[in-house]
Each structure stands twice: as structure tokens, then as C-alpha cells.
Amino acid sequence: MDQLTRIILEAGRSAVELSLFVLLPIMVVMLSLMRLLEARGVLDWVVARLAPLLRPLGLTGLGVFAALQINLVSFAAPVATLTMMEGRGASDRHLAATLAMVMAMAQANVTFPMASMGLAFGPALVLSVLGGLAAAAVTYHGFGRGLSAAEAPLDETLHHRVADDAKGVLDVINRAGAEAFKISVGAIPMLVLALVAVMALRASGGIDALTALLAPLLRAFELDPALILLTLTKYIAGGTAMMGVMDEMLKAGTTTVATLNASAGFLIHPFDVAGVAVLISAGRRVAAVWRPAALGAMVGIAVRAVGHALL
């Protein structure tokens, strides 16, 4: 019982430190910047210029906005955009392409904090975009070609706050700060539970036994054994939990920054149990197209994984 109590307290301390001293300040700055660009109309300008170029890949203007949201805000930010697309009459085929893209891209609530751990942010962002576009294209033209392409008259206007004066700017920043605080504090429970599970498995010898079992296969592909724990955590508990485990392993010296960068392609994205559950909550039609979107997302993640491994 004493050992369990020590594990819980240690996991809680690590989770709070990561959430409040790493995730929170980074998310406050990035969300404030994102919301100010949004309020000033900069993002509207970017979306208007990119949408015609990306239309052949199965992305509408709102799909482009969803890509900006996941790369610059968090994995949950595109949920509102997917809901908006469904409500405004986007076709099932476009919904599937957008959902696949979002599931394949790197979420900002993990990439920005992990940049402080040694993640090469520039390459990660470029490969995130490439993987997302590949996922959208292969879903729209391949896995989702049997879905309905019928669209209602689309209204792709982006409704958001404006910041035309000092009061408007301050209001946008305050709201962004509150949003960042909600994201950071909301991550604590999952981080605590994931770290407790990981530390308990490590203390019981479960991780060592699994690593020994898979060691020959890992050696054959020259892979870091640390990937076993990271992969299990990622696909069961989500990206934020994986980030907490990665932080602990880097501090303990049981993995390296090189492993972090080489594995970023298949570890940093919302295509996991928790992430998919949140994204398909956007609406009935979004949930209905999750299968072709998931297949497309796998292709996009594979593109990113190969890119990170080569780099």
C-alpha cells in the first residue's frame, strides 16, 4: 500500500508540473496568437487563398480552417468546425476527408510542449501538413469515393470575435487564456491516471517482461525499447498522456531526444481511443464516416512516420 501511495503522489506531482509549468504557458501564448490572428482576419485571408488550391484534395474552406486549428490550437479545436461543416451541408465525402486529415495531423497541445523537450518543431509541422493532405486525398478519392458527394448550398463564413480596438484585443487574449487554462487543467486527470498505470507496470516488472519478449523484434529493426511503453500509452490513453510518459523517460534517461523525433510521426496525432471518441462526437454524419476516415488517417500517419524516420 505504501508503494502504491508513493506512485500516486509521484505521478500526481509530475502531471501537475507538466500541465501547469509546461503545457499552460505554451498554450496561453499560442492560443492568444491564434485568436488574435483570427480576430484580425488573417486566418480568413489564409483560408480564402488556400481553399481553391486544396479543393482537389477533398478539402473545403472550413476543412482548411480545421487543419490550422489542430496544428495551432489543440486536437479538440476542430470538433466545432466539423460540427459546423455538418450543419452547413458539407457532403459526407468532404466530411470524411476532413476527419481523416485531422486524425492524421500533429496536435498543437502536444507538439508545442514537446518542442521544449527537444522535438524538431519545423520538420514536425511540415510533415504534419503533408500527412494530413495525404490522408484527405486518399480518403476523398479512394476510401470515401462511395460516400455521397451531394452538398447543400454551403456557407463557409467563419464567425468569430473581432479585435478592432484595445478592449477587443484584451477580450480576445483573456478568452484565449481561459481556454488555455481549461485545456491544461483538463489534461491533469488523464495524465495522472496514465502515469500511475505506467509507474505501476514498471514497478511490477510488467514493462521489463514485455520488453524482453519483444527485444529480438526490436533489435531486428534497430528500435528503441522505450517505444513499447510510449506506444501503449499513446494508443490507449492519448497523446497528452504519452507526452507525460515521454517527459518522465527523458528525465530518467531511459529514452533519448533522437527517439522522440524519430517516433513523432506515429506518436503525435489524435488517432487513438480518446482522440477518435472526441472527434466523432462532432455530429451524427461525422461519426458515420469514421471508417473510411480512419483508413485514410492510417495512410497519412504512415507518410509522417516514414518522414520522421528518414529525418
Secondary structure, DSSP 8 states (H G I E B T S, - for coil): -HHHHHHHHHHHHHHHHHIIIIIHHHHHHHHHHHHHHHHTTHHHHHHHHHHHHHGGGT--HHHHHHHHHHHHT-TTTHHHHHHHHHHTT--HHHHHHHHHHHHHS--HHHHHHHHTTT--HHHHHHHHHHHHHHHHHHIIIIITTTS-----------------SHHHHHHHHHHHHHHHHHHHHHTHHHHHHHHHHHHHHHHHTHHHHHHHHHHHHHHHTT--THHHHHHHHHHHH-HHHHHHHHHHHHHHTSS-HHHHHHHHHHHSSS-SHHHHHHHGGG-HHHHHTHHHHHHHHHHHHHHHHHHHHH-
